[in-house]
Amino acid sequence: MIDGVSIHSLKQIPDERGKVMHMLKNTDPHFEKFGEIYFSVIYPGVVKGWHRHSRMTLNYTVLVGMAKVVLYDERPGSPTLGEIQELFIGESNYCLVRIPTMVWNGFKGVGTAPTILANCATIPHDPKEVERLDPMKNHIPYDWSLKHC
């Protein structure tokens, strides 16, 4: 696991009307602060990434579908420098993934329907504090293609 990344199982409360899906409360020990919440819709097979934030901590949860979330640690001095972490989150693994600043991340919609990923970010979006790379043409040692093992 990449240093500073944390994964928290989330509660779902189903009943005959539907369900309530918890995400993040200000009383959770991993809650930092609130900046904004946004939702990213990902079409099947599409990669959104790579990006990293200099001031924003990310709190990802997938509400609908499944996503492959991939992290790459390029932080100088980090004990996990150079490591890749691959997670599958969503309906089959409902959890919150907390991603610290300066960790490269991206996600890919998996399955046959669009995925909805929520981010409860610690600051409002600021284009000056985010850095982006082409998901296919970059220096990160990761291949986004489907792996048949």
Buried (B, 14 or more C-beta within 10 A) or exposed (E): EBBBBBBBEBEEEEEEEEEEBBBBEEEBEEBBEBBEEEEBEBEBEBBBBBBBBEBBBBBBBBBBBBBBBBBBBBBEEBEBEEBBBEBEBBBEBBBBBBBBBBBBBBBBBBBEEEBBBBBBBBBEEEEEEEEEBEBEEBEBEBEBEEEEE
